[in-house]
Amino acid sequence: MCKASDRVAGIVAVSRSPSELGAFFEELAAWADVTGPAAETHRYGTHADQELDLRLPEGDGPHRVAFVLHGGFWRPPFTRGNTSAIAVALTRAGWATANAEYRRLGPGAYRTMLEDVAAARAALHELDAALDLSRVTAIGHSAGGHLALWLAARGGANTVLALAGVCDLEDAAREGLGRRATQEFLGGTPAEVPDAYELADPARRVPFGVRQVLAHGTADDRVPFAHAERYCERARAAGDDCSVLALDGVDHFDVIDPRTDAWRQIVAAL
């Protein structure tokens, strides 16, 4: 099912201030460092941002893989440190995790970013690790949810978990999400740069034959819950296996906090 509008009634979103958000990310990073396991960092290119953190669970493998992509509306201040906690939690739950970084070079640099995501995924084949690359789930938060869907649409993942994901770029542009982050990312509106939207928007690729779960909080004030519902309806109408996991009262960032009940629901869905 895509619709869960009845769950939204009466819920008021409360924004986190920049200082609160900074403290939250620091707490998550500290939790990841203490909880472990530690990551082994691998490079997939020459730029400083072209690297990924690999964590392996206990056992001989081969291990199913979670390919993790952080969010931040495609902007430079945000890094894979923000998703290190969920990478640790997934590894402890039995997944090999690859928490990927990518270049965020400013307005209109979408091709570079997409090329990095594809290259990071391809680099998994070169790693000396017991990975089952026939079982790869792309997991992305916010704008990373867009990148996870885009990767799956081009054959880079068997399943997708979008956490408060930006799923439909044209819809996001129309709504002005993230202070017009989509227009900044792609260099303009759909009318101004149609080729950019055609290349980068996974919503234009449905059906791409991949199971998609959209875990989204009903109190999300960054990417509204209705955004996930609309994309889900579009994907299902095209023939894809897509569903929304509605997280009552959850905001945009609780979905990447392994300490929450929301995360326990997400892991159960996985």
N, C-alpha and C positions, 0 to 999 in steps of 0.2 A: 504494500500500500504506500501511496505517496502522501495522501492527505492526513494531517493530524492537527488541523486548525483549531479543533475544540480544546486542545491542550494549551493553546497560547493565551486564552482568555484570562484576564486578571493578572498576567505576569508583566512586571515593569522591569525593563533592562536598566542596570546601573553600570555606567561606564567606569573603567579603572583609569585613574589619572596616570600620566607618564611616570611619575615617581613610584606609584603603586605597581605599575607594570614592570618597571625596571627591577624592583625588589622581588617581584614574582619570578622573573626569569633567573635572577641570581639564586633564589631558593631552589628552583628546579635544577639548575646546574650543580649546586651543592649536593642536592639529594642524589643526583646521578653519580657524582664523584664518590660519595660515601657508599652507595648501594652497589655499584659495579654490575657486571664486570667492566674492566678497563677496555678502551678501544685501541685498535691498531690502525693507524692512519695510513692511507694509501693515496698516491697521486695518480691522476688520470690525464694530466696535462701540465704545461709549464707555468701557467698563471697561479698565483698564490691561492686563489679560491678554487682551483680545480683539484679537490681532494675529497675523500670520503672516509668516514670512521667505520671500521668493521668490528663487530662484536660477535662472538660465537658462543652458543649455549654449550652446556655439558653434553658429553656423548660424542660418538665417532661420526655421526652424520651418515649420508649427506643431509643437510638441514634445509628446511624450507626457508625462504628468504623474505624479509620485509625490507623494501627499498623505501627509505624515509626521506621526505622532502619538507623542509621548513617553509613557513610563510613569511608575511611581512609586506604584503601588497607589492611584491617584486622589488622592494626598495633596499638600498645598501645597509641601513643600520641593523637589520635583522640577520641572524646567522643560524647555522645548524646547532649551535649551543642551545637554542630554544627547544629543540626536539631531542636533545640528548637523553632527557629523562624517559620519554616514551621508548626510545631505542633500548635503553637499559631494561625497562619493564618488559618489553617484548622478548629480549634475549633471555631474561630470567624465566619467561614463559615458554621457552623452547624454540625461538626463532633465531636464525642468523639475521643480523640487522646491518644494513649499509645506510648510514646517515650521511647524505650527500650535501656538499656545498656546491655552489655555482656562482658564476659571475653576475653581479648586479651593477650594470654600468650606466644606469640612468635612462632618461626618456628615449623611447624608441629602440632600445637595445634588446628587443625580444628575441631576435634570431640567435644572438650569442647565448642567451640564457637557455633557450630550447636545445641548442646544439650541445651545451654542457650537460644538461640532464640526460640526453641520449648517450653522450660519451661516457658519463658516469655509470649508466646502466650497462653499457657494452663492456666496461672495464671489469665487471664482475667475472667475466669469462677468463680473464687473465690472472685472477687471484689464485694463489696456492692455498685453497681452503675447501673444505668438504661442503659445498653448496649444491643444493638441488635447484638448478636454474629452470627446471620445468615447473616449479611451484614458486612463483614470485608474486607477492602482493605489493603494489605501490600504495604507500600510505603518505598522505600529504595533509598539512594543516593550512587552512585559509588559502592564500595564493598557491601554497604547495599542493593543495587539493586540486587546483587547476592543472598544475604540472603533472600530478599523478594520473589524472584522467587523460591528459594529452599523451603521456607516455604509453598508457594502455591502448589508446586509440591507434597508435602506430606499432603495436605488437610487443611492447616492452614489459607487459605484466599480464598475468592470468586473471587477477582480481584487483579491485581498487577499493580502498577505504579512504574516503574524503572526510576529514575532520573539520567541520565548519568551513567547508570548501567553497571557493569561488568556482562554480561549475560551468557557467554560461557567460562568456565574456561580453557578448552583445547585451545581454540582460544587465550585467554588472555596469556596463557603460551607461545604459539608459537610466539606471538608478543612481549613478554617480557614486558608487561605492568607493570607500577609501579616499575621499576627496579627489574624485576623478582619477583614481589609480590606474584603471584600465586604459583610459585615453593616454595617460603618461607612459604606461608600459608599451603600448602599441603605436604611439605616435599620433593618435587622433581618434575620431569617431569612426563607426562603421562606414559612414558615407565618405569620409575623408581618406581612409586607408583600408579599403575593402580587402586587399590582398593580405594584409596583416591579420585580420580577423579570420580569413579563410584558412590561413596556415596555423594559427595559434589556438583557435577556439574548438575545444573538444565537443561542444554542443552541436557543431556543424558536422561532426564525424559519426554521430549516432545513426544506425546501430553499429557498434564496433565489437559486439559479440563477447563482451567481458562482464562478468558479475561486478556490480557496483553497489556499495553500501555508503550512504551519505549520513554520517553521524553528526547531528546538528542540534544545538541547544535552542530551545524555544525563546530564551531571553538573550539571544545573540544580538548585540547592538552594532556590530561591525559588518557582518554578512547576515542579513535577516533570514530567519527560518523559512520564509516564503520563497526565498531564492532556491533553496534545496528542493522544495516541493515542485516548483515550476520546472526545474531541470529534470527531476525524476519523471514527471508526467511526460515531458518531451521524449526522454530516453525510452520509457515504456511504450509509448505510442509508436516509436520506431521499431520496437521489437527487442530491446535490450532488457536484461534481468537487472533491474535497478530498484532499490528500496531506500526509504528514509528511516533512520533510527532516531526518533524524536526523544530528546533528553529534556525532561521537564525542568524549567527554571534555570537551565545551565547557560552560561555565557560563552563568549567566543574563545576563552582561554582555558576553561575547566577541562576541555576535551584533550588537552595535552598535559594534564596533571595526573600522574599515576596514583596519587594519594586520594583521589576522589571516587565517589560512587559512580559518577559518569564514566570514568575510565573502566571500572569493573563491568559496566554494561557494554562498553565498546569491545572489551576483550571477549566477553560472552558472545557477541555478534560475530567476531572473528572465528 
